[in-house]
Amino acid sequence: MASASDFPASFYGEPGVLGLLANGISAFLVLLQNFHGARTGIPAEGVENILAGVHLILIGGVCQLVAGLLSFRKYDHLSGTSFVGYAALWGSYGATRIFLGANQQSPNLFNESTMINSTFQNLLTNTSVNNTDIPMYIKESAIAGLVPYILLSFLLAFCSATVNYIMPFVFGAITLTLIFEAVGLVGGWALVVSGILELLILLFAIYGSSALLIKGLAQRYVLKGFGNPLFNVLLLGTTNASSSQSLGQEKKKNTKYAEPMALGFFCDTVSPFIFAFYAFGYFPSIPVAAIWISINSAAQLLSSYYAYLRQDCYHATKFGLHCVFWLVKTWEEFVVTETIGRTEAGEVRHAMVGNWFFLSAALVFCVASLNKDTLELVHNSFFVLVTISTISQIPIDRYYIFFGVTCSLFTLLSFYGTFARLINTIAEKSLIPVGPQPVSTESLQKYLSYLKRSKLDEPEDKGAQLPDALFYLCNGVAALSAIHSSQSGLAFFDLTVPWVLIPGAIIQAYVSRLQVLGGQRFGSVIPSFYVAIWATWSWFRFAGHRLQISTESANGFAAGAIAFLVINAFLILVATYGNLVLLALTTVMEVIIVCFLLSTFRKLPYQLEVAMLAIFAIICLYGMLASLVNAIFSKTLIPVGPSLIKDKKKKKSETTYPCFIAKSRETSGLLKIAKLLENNGVCGIPTDTVYALAASCKNPSAIEKIYSIKDRPAEKPICICISSVEQLVAAKPPFSPLLWEFMRNVYPGGISCIVPKGDWLLKLGVGPAYDRVGTRESIMIRVPDHTATAHLCEFTGPLAITSANPSGEADSTHHDMVINRLGHKIEGVLCDGESNEVIASTVVNCLKIDEGTISILREGCVPALKVRQIFDRVKSNML
C-alpha cells in the first residue's frame, strides 16, 4: 500500500469545510468582543485579550492552516492559497492580542471616554513592555499588518468568483471586516460595523461549509453555491501564446499538489509592505510587526515546501531565500529597536557583510529566471534592489528611506504576481500577462554549459538534489555573517545573532527535513550537524555576553568543539562519496571548527577565521549556483566535481535480466518492444502516471495472459491505450460534440474516459480483441501524455493496458519494480526510470455526458475537483 504522503486527493475529503468554519468561528470570537465593548463601554483587556488571542491562533490559525495544507494536496490552488493566507492573518491577529494582553497596564492608565466602543482603544503608542520607556506602537503595527491583508483579501474574493459564488461572499465580508477593524484602531465606532460584517462572515461560512459537507457525503452538489462561478475566468483575457510557453514548463511537474507560486507571491506582498511602513517611520518600534512578518514568513516557507513536493527546485529555493531574508531583517531590526538603538546600530553595521550573500543569491536567481517568464525575471530584479537597499555600508540616514522605497516597489510587483499566478492556475491558461520567456531553454543551457570545460567524471547526469541549493544558501549566509574582527563590540554581536542563528540553525533544520523526505544518501546528517554548529556558534560567540558564560561553561563548549571536529572528520569521508564542492565545504568547516575550539581558550586567530569563513561562503555561493541550475535543467551544466570514492557495483549484463530490457529514449528499443508485442508478447511500458502491462489488441491471447500474469479477477475489464485523439477521430465513433470537446481538454493526460462501445473500435484497430477489452457496453480509453508510449502505439496500434503490479499490490513507479515483480512472467520492459506519478489515472464515466453529468469512478493522479472544473468549463463554453 502507498505511503500516506502518496495518498490520492480523494483521501483528503473536503478541507473547505474546515477552512470556512475556521474563518466563521474566528470572526465570531472578534464579534463577541466588539459587541460586548459597544454595549458595556468596557473594552477587552488583560487575560480576556490573551484568551481571545489563543483561540484565534488555534481556530483561525492552526485549524485553517490544516485546511490549507489539505487543499494543496487536493490540487486546489485557490483554497490552498486562501486558507494558508488567512491562517497567517488570524494567527498574527491573535498573537497581537496576546501581546497586548500580556503587556497591558492597569485600566486606570486610560480614561473611560477613550475606551468606549472599542476593543483596541487601549492600543496606545505609550504602552510599554517590561516597565521600560520603549513605546510598543501596537496600534500602528496592527494597521500596517492589516492593510496588505485587506488588499490581498479583496484579490482572493475576486479570484474566487471565477470558481464558485459562496467564497466571494465569505472573502468579501472578511475584506470589509478588516477595513473596519483597521479604522476601529483610531475610531471605536467602526468596530460596531465590523461586528455586523463578522456576523455575515459566520453566516456565509456556515452555509458554505454545510454545502461542502453535504456534497462530500452525497458525492454531488445539493445546496447551491459551489460548482458554478459568478463569471467565467476566460472573460479576464485571451491566452497569451508567448506566456504559455513558460506556463507549459510546469506540465511535467508533480501534479499531486496544487501550485504554491501564488502563496509565495502573497507572502512577498505582506512582509515588504509592513517593512515599508516601518522604514518610513510610521511606527519606529518593530516588536509587534515582527510577529506579523515572522508568521507570514512561516507561510512562505510552506510555499517552498509544496514547491519541493512538486519537484520544483526553483520556487522551493526562491521562497526559502525570501523567507530567510525577511526573518533575518525582521529580527535584526528587533535588536535595533529594542536593544541598541538606531544611532549605535548605524555605527556598528558598517562591519557587517552578511547581506552581500543575499545580494549574490538574488543575482543567481536573476540568471535562473531567464528560463522562466518575464514576471519572474522582473520580480527577482526588484528583489536585487531590495537586497541592495539593505547593504549595511549605506549611511543610516539614507538606509531606511532607500529600504522603504524598494519595499514599496517590491510589494506592488508581488501583488500583481499573486493575481497573475492565481488566475492563470485557475484557468490553466496564461490569461493575465506574465511576459515571454526571456531566453530560450536551449540557449541558456548552451551558455551555462560553457562553465563545464573539464572532462572529469561527473556524478550520474541527473542534476542536483532539490534541497541542495537551499542548503548552500543557509550555510553561506551564516558563514559570511559570522565574520568579525577582534575590535567588534557587543552591539555588533547582538546584531549578528539573527544573521547566523536563523539561516544556519532554524531554516537549515527545515532543509534537513527535506533531505530526509528526499531519501538522500546518508540522509540529513550534514545539514543536521551544521544546525548544531551554527546554533552553538551563535550562543557562544555572539550571545555569550548576554548569557554570561563562565569559564567552566567555556570549557564545556571546548569539549563540544572537539566532538564537532571528530564528527566533521567523518562527514569529510561522507563527502568523498558526493562531489568535490561538498568535500571542499566539509574540509573548510573542519578548519572553522578548529578556530571555534581556539576561541573557547581565548586564543582565536582572527585572520585565519575570517579567511576560512570567506572561503566557506564562496564555496556555498558556487554550490548554490550549480545545484540550482543543475536541478532546474535535470542535468549537470555547472560542474560540481566527481566523487573521490566510487561504488564498485558490477553492471549487470542483459543476460542477467529475466526479460528483454530496452531504453525508452532509443528508437531501436521501441522497435524491439513493438516487435515483442506483435509476436503475442506482454511487456511493461511507462506511461504519464505509473508503469503498465501492455498487449497488442491484435493478439487476444496476449490480453488473456495479462490476467494470469497479474492474477487479475476476470470480471475486471482492461482499457485500451492510443497515441492521440486524432487516432480516435479517424475511427469516426458516434460521440456527441460535448464528449469530443471534453476529451480534447483532458487528452493527453492522466485521465481515462469510459465511453460507449461500438463497431468503430474495429476501425480503430482493436479487431480480434473486441470482446477482450472493456465490457459489453463500454470501453475505457487512455491517451498518455508520454512521448515514448505515444510512439509505441503508433508502431503497434491500440494496446490493451493495465497497471504493472500483482493484483491488489502497490503500483510500479520504476522499471526496476516491474522487472523484479513481473520480469519472469513477461517478455520485455521499456525502461524510463522513475514514473511521473505514484498513483494511476483518474477514471471518468462519460456514458451520461449528454445528460450533462459525469461521474468519477476512481480518483487518481488528477483530482476529481480539477476534472469537474474542466467539465464545467467545457459545458459552459458549449452553451
GUMI-513293 format. One record per residue (C-alpha): residue in three letters; x, y, z. Coordinates in pm, whole numbers, padded with zeros to 5 digits, always signed. Each point is the difference from the previous one (the first is absolute). Layout:
<nodes>
ALAXYZ/...
</nodes>
This chain:
<nodes>
MET+00000+00000+00000/ALA+00120+00351-00078/SER+00134+00210+00277/ALA-00205+00277+00150/SER+00185+00262-00198/ASP-00105-00172-00318/PHE-00374-00018+00070/PRO-00216+00126-00284/ALA-00194+00320+00043/SER-00324-00178+00086/PHE+00148-00106+00335/TYR-00003+00364+00114/GLY-00378+00048-00004/GLU-00130+00355-00017/PRO+00247+00228+00182/GLY-00209+00300-00102/VAL-00242-00092+00281/LEU+00273+00046+00260/GLY+00137+00313-00166/LEU-00333+00180-00025/LEU-00102-00094+00354/ALA+00337+00119+00135/ASN-00060+00340-00162/GLY-00358+00015+00128/ILE+00082-00095+00358/SER+00300+00236+00013/ALA-00219+00285-00122/PHE-00259-00097+00261/LEU+00259+00027+00279/VAL+00095+00352-00106/LEU-00369+00083-00042/LEU-00073-00091+00363/GLN+00272+00231+00125/ASN-00106+00284-00230/PHE-00367-00018+00100/HIS+00085-00041+00369/GLY+00217+00309-00013/ALA-00269+00194-00184/ARG-00273-00102+00249/THR+00191+00047+00325/GLY+00253+00262-00098/ILE+00272-00221+00153/PRO+00258-00132-00248/ALA+00174-00335+00023/GLU+00318+00011+00203/GLY+00255-00218+00171/VAL-00092-00368+00027/GLU-00303+00045-00223/ASN+00221+00115-00285/ILE+00243-00284+00062/LEU-00275-00263-00010/ALA-00150+00152-00315/GLY+00343-00002-00161/VAL+00057-00365+00089/HIS-00336-00098-00151/LEU+00069+00199-00317/ILE+00335-00175-00041/LEU-00143-00347+00061/ILE-00317+00038-00209/GLY+00073+00265-00261/GLY+00369-00086-00019/VAL+00067-00369+00061/CYS-00333-00146-00118/GLN-00002+00212-00311/LEU+00363-00085-00066/VAL-00094-00369-00002/ALA-00279+00080-00248/GLY+00249+00183-00221/LEU+00252-00284+00005/LEU-00269-00254-00090/SER-00125+00228-00276/PHE+00347+00004-00153/ARG-00006-00379+00004/LYS-00338+00007-00175/TYR+00151+00209-00281/ASP-00219+00296+00097/HIS+00217+00306-00071/LEU-00246+00263+00118/SER-00109-00165+00326/GLY+00355-00095+00090/THR+00127+00356-00048/SER-00303+00156+00170/PHE-00011-00220+00309/VAL+00375+00018+00066/GLY-00008+00378-00056/TYR-00294+00048+00235/ALA+00165-00235+00251/ALA+00295+00240+00007/LEU-00241+00293+00043/TRP-00196-00147+00292/GLY+00319-00135+00156/SER+00159+00345-00015/TYR-00314+00169+00128/GLY-00024-00249+00287/ALA+00367+00042+00087/THR-00049+00378+00006/ARG-00284-00037+00252/ILE+00215-00227+00216/PHE+00282+00250-00024/LEU-00238+00277+00099/GLY-00159-00190+00289/ALA+00334-00113+00142/ASN+00144+00351-00003/GLN-00313+00195+00092/GLN+00030+00231+00294/SER-00272+00091+00242/PRO-00327+00122-00150/ASN+00049+00321+00199/LEU+00261+00094-00256/PHE-00285+00079-00241/ASN-00299+00226+00051/GLU-00344-00147-00059/SER-00085+00220-00297/THR+00303-00127-00185/MET-00108-00363+00042/ILE-00371+00016-00092/ASN-00118-00228-00283/SER+00347-00135-00079/THR+00182-00322+00075/PHE+00323+00157-00118/GLN-00023+00353+00137/ASN+00257-00096+00259/LEU+00255-00053-00278/LEU+00163+00334+00068/THR+00348+00083-00112/ASN+00117+00053+00356/THR-00067-00361+00103/SER+00328-00144+00120/VAL+00156-00337+00058/ASN+00190-00124+00301/ASN-00046+00338+00169/THR+00242+00165-00242/ASP-00052+00332-00176/ILE+00004-00161-00349/PRO-00342+00059-00164/MET-00149-00306-00168/TYR-00205+00178-00271/ILE-00244-00292-00001/LYS-00274+00198-00173/GLU+00220+00115-00286/SER+00157-00345-00042/ALA-00341-00165-00015/ILE-00118+00244-00269/ALA+00315-00063-00203/GLY-00071-00372+00021/LEU-00370+00025-00083/VAL+00030+00219-00311/PRO+00184-00256-00223/TYR-00243-00270+00109/ILE-00289+00229-00098/LEU+00142+00031-00352/LEU+00075-00372-00028/SER-00337-00099+00145/PHE-00172+00211-00267/LEU+00214-00175-00259/LEU-00098-00342+00134/ALA-00367+00097-00003/PHE+00027+00105-00364/CYS+00188-00314-00105/SER-00239-00229+00189/ALA-00288+00144-00204/THR+00143-00193-00296/VAL-00046-00328+00190/ASN-00326+00023+00199/TYR-00231+00258+00153/ILE+00030-00080+00370/MET+00367+00073+00063/PRO-00020+00350-00157/PHE-00258+00097+00263/VAL+00209-00150+00284/PHE+00324+00159-00118/GLY-00175+00325-00090/ALA-00150+00026+00348/ILE+00345-00067+00149/THR+00142+00281-00215/LEU-00258+00251+00126/THR+00047-00124+00356/LEU+00374+00058-00016/ILE-00060+00352-00130/PHE-00222+00091+00295/GLU+00227-00181+00248/ALA+00285+00220-00123/VAL-00218+00312+00021/GLY-00112-00114+00345/LEU+00354+00040+00124/VAL-00044+00377-00031/GLY-00378+00026+00033/GLY-00204-00230+00224/TRP-00322+00039-00201/ALA+00144-00209-00284/LEU+00019-00311+00218/VAL-00380-00014+00018/VAL-00017-00011-00380/SER+00278-00257+00008/GLY-00206-00213+00238/ILE-00295-00001-00241/LEU+00227-00107-00284/GLU+00150-00272+00217/LEU-00352-00133+00054/LEU-00037-00020-00380/ILE+00329-00189-00022/LEU-00135-00253+00249/LEU-00327-00046-00189/PHE+00169-00033-00340/ALA+00258-00241+00146/ILE-00268-00221+00158/TYR-00191-00022-00328/GLY+00314-00063-00206/SER+00135-00267+00233/SER-00343-00167+00009/ALA-00012-00006-00380/LEU+00347-00156-00019/LEU-00071-00248+00277/ILE-00321-00121-00163/LYS+00178-00014-00336/GLY+00272-00217+00151/LEU-00256-00238+00147/ALA-00234-00012-00300/GLN+00278+00023-00262/ARG-00200+00266-00180/TYR-00096+00361+00051/VAL-00325+00025+00194/LEU+00014+00359+00129/LYS+00074+00269-00254/GLY+00313+00208+00009/PHE+00275-00233-00114/GLY+00061-00147-00343/ASN-00095+00317-00189/PRO+00200+00325-00006/LEU-00137+00354+00017/PHE+00175+00063-00330/ASN+00219-00199-00236/VAL+00370+00048+00063/LEU+00057+00005-00377/LEU-00170+00341-00009/LEU+00312+00146+00163/GLY+00200-00030-00320/THR+00121-00213-00285/THR+00283-00247+00016/ASN+00337+00161-00053/ALA+00192-00236-00226/SER+00339+00134+00102/SER-00080-00044+00366/SER-00141-00347-00051/GLN+00345-00127-00080/SER+00127+00064+00351/LEU-00328-00116+00152/GLY+00041-00331-00176/GLN+00328-00066+00176/GLU-00198-00098+00308/LYS-00182-00273-00192/LYS+00252-00268+00083/LYS+00006+00088+00369/ASN-00169-00204+00269/THR-00369+00079-00037/LYS-00102-00166+00327/TYR+00036+00340+00169/ALA-00142+00341-00088/GLU+00239+00267-00121/PRO+00134+00207+00294/MET+00130+00293-00208/ALA-00296+00223+00081/LEU+00054-00060+00373/GLY+00367+00093-00035/PHE-00089+00328-00173/PHE-00275+00054+00261/CYS+00259-00013+00278/ASP+00237+00221-00199/THR-00277+00261+00004/VAL-00056+00003+00377/SER+00355+00008+00139/PRO+00141+00289-00211/PHE-00322+00199+00049/ILE+00045-00010+00379/PHE+00369+00080-00039/ALA-00085+00302-00217/PHE-00221+00141+00278/TYR+00281-00059+00247/ALA+00275+00145-00221/PHE-00200+00319-00065/GLY-00041+00048+00375/TYR-00371-00075+00042/PHE+00096-00210+00301/PRO+00363+00021+00119/SER-00019-00312+00221/ILE-00037-00342-00164/PRO-00084-00267+00266/VAL-00366-00038-00101/ALA+00077+00027-00371/ALA+00267-00267+00050/ILE-00278-00242+00100/TRP-00195+00072-00320/ILE+00305-00037-00225/SER+00120-00317+00174/ILE-00336-00174-00035/ASN-00024+00113-00361/SER+00352-00132-00064/ALA-00103-00336+00143/ALA-00282-00007-00257/GLN+00256+00079-00269/LEU+00209-00293+00118/LEU-00307-00218-00061/SER-00009+00123-00360/SER+00364-00107-00026/TYR-00092-00340+00144/TYR-00281-00063-00248/ALA+00222+00114-00287/TYR+00244-00265+00121/LEU-00275-00263-00002/ARG-00073+00100-00360/GLN+00367-00063-00083/ASP+00039+00373-00073/CYS+00348+00093+00117/TYR-00023+00358-00127/HIS-00301+00109+00207/ALA+00096-00217+00298/THR+00332+00185+00023/LYS-00136+00344-00095/PHE-00269+00007+00266/GLY+00244-00148+00250/LEU+00243+00284-00079/HIS-00268+00265+00045/CYS-00117-00158+00325/VAL+00355+00009+00139/PHE+00048+00360-00112/TRP-00320+00135+00159/LEU+00061-00190+00324/VAL+00360+00117+00031/LYS-00087+00363-00073/THR-00296-00012+00240/TRP+00195-00124+00296/GLU+00298+00219-00080/GLU-00232+00302+00022/PHE-00148-00146+00317/VAL+00348+00008+00156/VAL+00047+00354-00130/THR-00323+00140+00145/GLU-00009-00197+00324/THR+00367-00029+00096/ILE+00252+00238-00154/GLY-00186+00277-00187/ARG+00042+00129-00353/THR+00287+00236+00078/GLU+00229-00271+00138/ALA-00121-00243-00267/GLY+00110+00243-00270/GLU+00349-00001+00149/VAL+00046-00377+00024/ARG-00188-00106-00314/HIS+00289+00106-00224/ALA+00194-00309+00108/MET-00282-00243-00095/VAL+00036-00178-00335/GLY-00267-00272+00011/ASN-00239+00192-00225/TRP+00245-00030-00289/PHE-00084-00371-00018/PHE-00369+00086-00032/LEU+00087+00235-00285/SER+00209-00269-00172/ALA-00279-00258+00044/ALA-00254+00245-00145/LEU+00222+00046-00307/VAL+00021-00379-00038/PHE-00379-00011-00013/CYS-00004+00268-00268/VAL+00210-00235-00212/ALA-00217-00301+00083/SER-00322+00188-00084/LEU+00116+00058-00356/ASN-00151-00343-00059/LYS-00337+00108+00147/ASP-00229+00287-00099/THR+00062+00374+00002/LEU-00195+00045+00324/GLU+00245-00227+00183/LEU+00300+00187-00140/VAL-00142+00341+00096/HIS-00103-00128+00344/ASN+00350-00133+00065/SER+00152+00325-00128/PHE-00207+00200+00246/PHE+00109-00234+00277/VAL+00359+00084-00098/LEU-00089+00365+00062/VAL-00143-00091+00340/THR+00321-00181+00098/ILE+00210+00294-00125/SER-00207+00240+00212/THR+00090-00198+00313/ILE+00375-00003-00056/SER+00141+00081+00342/GLN+00256+00247-00135/ILE-00274+00246-00107/PRO-00011+00304+00235/ILE-00276-00037+00258/ASP-00175+00327-00101/ARG-00054-00137-00353/TYR-00029-00367+00086/TYR-00363-00004+00110/ILE-00126+00232-00276/PHE+00159-00216-00269/PHE-00129-00315+00170/GLY-00354+00140+00024/VAL-00009+00097-00369/THR+00122-00338-00123/CYS-00240-00185+00231/SER-00288+00206-00139/LEU+00092-00084-00360/PHE+00051-00367+00085/THR-00341-00009+00171/LEU-00177+00133-00309/LEU+00168-00255-00227/SER-00069-00286+00242/PHE-00365+00100+00016/TYR-00026-00019-00379/GLY+00186-00331+00007/THR-00251-00141+00249/PHE-00289+00098-00228/ALA+00167-00135-00315/ARG+00101-00332+00155/LEU-00342-00058+00155/ILE-00204+00075-00312/ASN+00235-00186-00233/THR+00005-00312+00217/ILE-00380+00006+00039/ALA-00048+00037-00376/GLU+00298-00226-00080/LYS+00076+00255-00268/SER+00208+00317-00008/LEU-00285+00254+00012/ILE+00178+00264+00209/PRO+00320+00112-00179/VAL+00322-00126+00156/GLY+00219+00059-00303/PRO+00194-00237-00224/GLN+00298-00211+00098/PRO+00297+00242-00017/VAL+00250-00258-00128/SER-00081-00332-00163/THR+00079-00312+00201/GLU+00243-00124-00265/SER+00193+00328-00010/LEU+00021+00026+00378/GLN+00125-00357+00029/LYS+00257+00073-00268/TYR+00131+00310+00181/LEU+00007-00167+00341/SER+00171-00311-00135/TYR+00304+00213-00090/LEU+00092-00031+00366/LYS+00029-00374-00043/ARG+00339-00014-00169/SER+00159-00292+00178/LYS-00054-00357-00108/LEU+00001-00125+00356/ASP-00221-00292+00083/GLU-00304+00184+00135/PRO-00265-00167+00212/GLU-00286-00170-00178/ASP-00157+00265-00223/LYS-00323+00052+00188/GLY+00064+00354+00119/ALA+00011+00095+00367/GLN-00225-00108+00284/LEU-00281+00246+00070/PRO+00099+00137+00347/ASP+00370+00040-00084/ALA-00025+00362-00116/LEU-00182+00101+00319/PHE+00258-00189+00205/TYR+00284+00201-00153/LEU-00200+00322+00035/CYS-00057-00042+00375/ASN+00362-00085+00072/GLY+00131+00280-00222/VAL-00205+00269+00176/ALA+00095-00132+00344/ALA+00371-00021-00083/LEU+00033+00344-00158/SER-00203+00157+00282/ALA+00228-00159+00262/ILE+00303+00194-00122/HIS+00121+00256+00254/SER+00320+00144+00138/SER+00155+00018+00346/GLN-00121+00363+00025/SER-00368-00089-00047/GLY-00213+00127+00286/LEU-00290-00152+00190/ALA-00256+00186-00215/PHE+00147-00170-00308/PHE-00038-00340+00167/ASP-00364+00074+00085/LEU-00075+00092-00361/THR+00176-00310-00135/VAL-00199-00257+00200/PRO-00304-00010-00237/TRP+00227+00000-00306/VAL+00171-00322+00111/LEU-00269-00172+00206/ILE-00297+00030-00240/PRO+00157-00126-00325/GLY+00266-00224+00156/ALA-00220-00176+00256/ILE-00373+00066-00039/ILE-00043-00009-00379/GLN+00270-00262-00039/ALA-00206-00227+00225/TYR-00272+00031-00266/VAL+00257-00092-00266/SER+00095-00303+00206/ARG-00364-00108-00004/LEU-00008+00031-00379/GLN+00312-00214-00022/VAL-00178-00272+00197/LEU-00306+00022-00226/GLY+00220-00027-00306/GLY+00160-00320+00126/GLN+00348+00126-00078/ARG+00305-00200+00077/PHE+00104+00035+00365/GLY-00333+00176+00053/SER+00019+00339+00165/VAL+00323-00057+00192/ILE+00194+00300-00135/PRO-00271+00268+00028/SER-00110-00133+00340/PHE+00356+00017+00127/TYR+00049+00351-00137/VAL-00319+00106+00182/ALA+00176-00092+00324/ILE+00319+00180-00101/TRP-00162+00332-00093/ALA-00233-00007+00300/THR+00295-00058+00233/TRP+00203+00266-00182/SER-00280+00256+00042/TRP-00050-00056+00369/PHE+00366-00018+00099/ARG+00168+00250-00231/PHE-00273+00263-00040/ALA-00248-00045+00283/GLY+00256-00103+00261/HIS+00009+00341+00162/ARG-00378-00014+00041/LEU+00008-00352+00141/GLN+00296+00088+00227/ILE+00188-00318-00087/SER+00249-00089+00271/THR+00345-00156-00039/GLU-00140-00340+00093/SER-00269+00034-00266/ALA+00267+00097-00253/ASN+00181-00324+00079/GLY-00324-00183-00079/PHE-00013+00174-00338/ALA+00361-00105-00056/ALA-00092-00364+00059/GLY-00290+00041-00241/ALA+00232+00151-00262/ILE+00226-00304+00024/ALA-00304-00221-00059/PHE-00089+00218-00299/LEU+00349-00057-00141/VAL-00035-00375+00021/ILE-00348-00006-00153/ASN+00097+00236-00281/ALA+00298-00220-00082/PHE-00249-00280-00061/LEU-00208+00235-00217/ILE+00308+00073-00210/LEU+00012-00373-00071/VAL-00371+00009-00083/ALA+00062+00292-00239/THR+00252-00203-00196/TYR-00294-00206-00121/GLY-00172+00320-00113/ASN+00185+00262-00204/LEU+00297+00235+00023/VAL-00208+00302+00104/LEU-00144-00183+00300/LEU+00343-00139+00084/ALA+00155+00349-00008/LEU-00284+00129+00217/THR+00043-00259+00273/THR+00379+00034-00009/VAL-00012+00377+00052/MET-00258-00053+00275/GLU+00256-00214+00183/VAL+00239+00299+00014/ILE-00286+00228+00110/ILE-00079-00238+00288/VAL+00367+00012+00099/CYS-00031+00380+00020/PHE-00312-00042+00213/LEU+00192-00232+00232/LEU+00280+00254+00036/SER-00253+00273+00075/THR-00117-00195+00305/PHE+00357+00038+00134/ARG+00007+00368-00103/LYS+00280-00069-00251/LEU-00195+00062-00320/PRO+00205+00078-00315/TYR-00243+00257-00144/GLN+00171+00028-00338/LEU-00018-00376-00056/GLU-00366-00017+00104/VAL-00098+00291-00226/ALA+00178-00163-00295/MET-00160-00339+00061/LEU-00350+00144+00043/ALA+00041+00201-00320/ILE+00120-00306-00193/PHE-00287-00202+00147/ALA-00250+00264-00119/ILE+00150+00003-00350/ILE-00028-00378-00022/CYS-00361+00026+00113/LEU-00078+00261-00266/TYR+00146-00219-00274/GLY-00174-00306+00141/MET-00331+00186+00005/LEU+00040+00114-00362/ALA+00098-00347-00121/SER-00269-00181+00200/LEU-00276+00239-00109/VAL+00089-00006-00370/ASN+00064-00374-00012/ALA-00327-00077+00180/ILE-00202+00232-00224/PHE+00130-00164-00317/SER+00031-00351+00150/LYS+00351-00031-00135/THR+00350+00106+00101/LEU+00063+00329-00179/ILE+00221+00155+00270/PRO+00260-00249+00126/VAL+00014-00099+00365/GLY+00280-00251-00044/PRO+00004-00378+00019/SER-00018-00210+00312/LEU+00342-00113+00119/ILE-00128-00335+00124/LYS-00228-00181-00239/ASP-00227-00293+00064/LYS+00143-00305-00167/LYS-00318-00161-00117/LYS+00026-00242-00284/LYS-00226+00092-00286/LYS-00247-00268-00083/SER+00013-00130-00352/GLU-00317-00035-00198/THR+00009-00378+00044/THR-00046+00038+00377/TYR-00346+00154-00039/PRO-00297-00235-00005/CYS-00138+00173-00312/PHE+00109+00229-00281/ILE+00091+00353+00110/ALA-00027+00304-00227/LYS+00059+00370+00057/SER-00291+00232-00076/ARG+00225+00261-00160/GLU+00136-00238-00260/THR-00200-00058-00317/SER+00148-00349-00028/GLY-00137-00080+00345/LEU-00349+00119-00096/LEU+00008-00208-00317/LYS+00110-00310+00191/ILE-00281+00039+00258/ALA-00247+00057-00287/LYS+00118-00321-00163/LEU-00042-00194+00325/LEU-00355+00132+00030/GLU-00074-00093-00360/ASN+00123-00352+00074/ASN-00261-00064+00268/GLY+00217+00134+00281/VAL-00082+00196+00315/CYS+00233+00285+00093/GLY+00034+00257+00275/ILE-00014+00356-00132/PRO+00017+00347+00158/THR-00293+00243-00009/ASP-00055+00351+00127/THR-00115-00148+00332/VAL+00134-00342+00109/TYR+00141-00295-00193/ALA-00245-00222-00189/LEU-00017-00348-00149/ALA-00082+00015-00370/ALA-00117-00246-00262/SER-00091+00061-00362/CYS-00370+00008-00081/LYS+00086-00216-00300/ASN+00078-00287+00238/PRO-00295-00093+00226/SER+00201-00283+00156/ALA+00262+00252+00117/ILE-00274+00196+00175/GLU-00111-00318+00175/LYS+00360-00053+00112/ILE-00013+00335+00183/TYR-00273-00139+00227/SER+00212-00299+00096/ILE+00319+00207+00037/LYS-00169+00239+00243/ASP-00241-00250+00158/ARG-00262+00254-00104/PRO-00367-00089+00059/ALA-00174-00082-00327/GLU-00287+00239+00070/LYS+00234+00302-00007/PRO+00017+00145-00355/ILE+00315+00124-00169/CYS+00022+00337-00172/ILE+00162+00090-00331/CYS+00279+00249-00060/ILE+00038+00209-00316/SER+00252+00260-00110/SER-00224+00304-00048/VAL-00355+00128-00035/GLU+00060+00021-00376/GLN+00041-00376-00009/LEU-00345-00022+00158/VAL-00149+00255-00242/ALA+00108-00215-00294/ALA-00222-00283+00130/LYS-00306+00232-00014/PRO-00175-00108+00322/PRO-00352+00148+00041/PHE+00094+00226+00291/SER-00188+00319+00085/PRO+00172+00341-00043/LEU+00010+00034+00381/LEU+00187-00329+00040/TRP+00244+00088-00278/GLU+00072+00339+00156/PHE+00044-00153+00347/MET+00245-00259-00132/ARG+00199+00266-00185/ASN+00035+00185+00331/VAL+00115-00301+00204/TYR+00209-00186-00259/PRO+00288-00060+00010/GLY+00027-00033+00376/GLY-00064-00205+00310/ILE-00374-00042-00060/SER-00174-00310-00138/CYS-00344+00047-00158/ILE-00263-00272-00012/VAL-00200+00034-00324/PRO-00263-00213-00182/LYS+00134-00301-00189/GLY-00077-00050-00369/ASP+00115-00115-00341/TRP+00223+00302-00022/LEU+00248-00197+00211/LEU+00059-00226-00299/LYS+00102+00302-00207/LEU+00225+00111+00285/GLY+00194-00323-00025/VAL-00131-00188+00302/GLY-00116-00279-00231/PRO+00021-00350+00153/ALA+00028+00143+00354/TYR-00345+00159-00014/ASP-00143-00248+00252/ARG+00314+00000+00219/VAL+00008+00372+00084/GLY-00255+00205+00190/THR-00348-00131+00076/ARG-00282-00086-00235/GLU-00128+00356-00007/SER+00302+00219+00071/ILE+00374+00040-00045/MET+00254+00206+00194/ILE+00247+00200-00210/ARG+00340+00136+00108/VAL+00212+00253-00189/PRO+00317+00032+00212/ASP+00198+00323-00006/HIS+00318-00197-00061/THR+00208+00025-00318/ALA+00140-00354+00004/THR-00339-00159+00064/ALA-00161+00209-00276/HIS+00266-00110-00250/LEU-00041-00361+00107/CYS-00375+00018-00065/GLU+00071+00144-00344/PHE+00215-00305-00073/THR-00240-00259+00139/GLY-00347+00150-00016/PRO-00226-00001+00307/LEU+00138-00177+00304/ALA-00188-00169+00281/ILE+00155+00124+00325/THR-00036-00033+00374/SER+00227+00094+00290/ALA+00323-00200+00023/ASN-00042-00153+00342/PRO-00132-00322+00150/SER-00370+00049+00063/GLY-00064+00170+00334/GLU+00356+00130+00044/ALA+00145+00349-00040/ASP+00057+00143-00347/SER+00346-00019-00157/THR+00167+00341-00010/HIS+00336-00110-00146/HIS+00100-00246-00267/ASP+00205-00190+00260/MET-00322-00074+00188/VAL-00156-00148-00314/ILE+00309-00212-00069/ASN+00026-00129+00356/ARG-00369-00078+00044/LEU-00110-00116-00344/GLY+00314-00028-00211/HIS-00004-00381+00005/LYS-00357-00004-00136/ILE+00023+00254-00283/GLU+00203+00035-00320/GLY+00146+00347+00042/VAL+00011+00333+00186/LEU+00038+00344-00153/CYS+00212+00182+00258/ASP-00064+00369+00069/GLY+00120+00043+00359/GLU-00225+00136+00271/SER-00361+00064-00096/ASN-00153+00347+00006/GLU-00266-00102+00251/VAL-00043-00253+00280/ILE-00365-00083-00069/ALA-00193-00096-00311/SER-00226+00209-00219/THR-00335+00147+00101/VAL-00291-00195-00153/VAL-00295+00207-00126/ASN-00331-00158-00104/CYS-00122+00193-00305/LEU-00295-00226-00090/LYS-00251+00265+00113/ILE+00193+00304-00114/ASP-00274+00097-00245/GLU-00232+00032+00299/GLY+00240+00258+00144/THR+00160-00227+00262/ILE+00321-00195+00048/SER+00107-00215+00294/ILE+00341-00074+00147/LEU+00046-00375+00041/ARG+00357+00024+00126/GLU+00186+00309+00110/GLY+00362-00032-00096/CYS+00277+00243-00084/VAL-00239+00264-00132/PRO-00230+00123+00282/ALA-00374-00039-00047/LEU-00041+00373+00065/LYS+00221+00082-00297/VAL-00189-00245-00225/ARG-00332+00159+00094/GLN+00141+00348-00057/ILE+00109-00102-00349/PHE-00340-00155-00071/ASP-00188+00304+00129/ARG+00215+00230-00210/VAL-00050-00212-00313/LYS-00374-00027+00061/SER-00039+00376+00053/ASN+00198+00072-00318/MET-00225-00233-00197/LEU-00315+00185+00105/
</nodes>
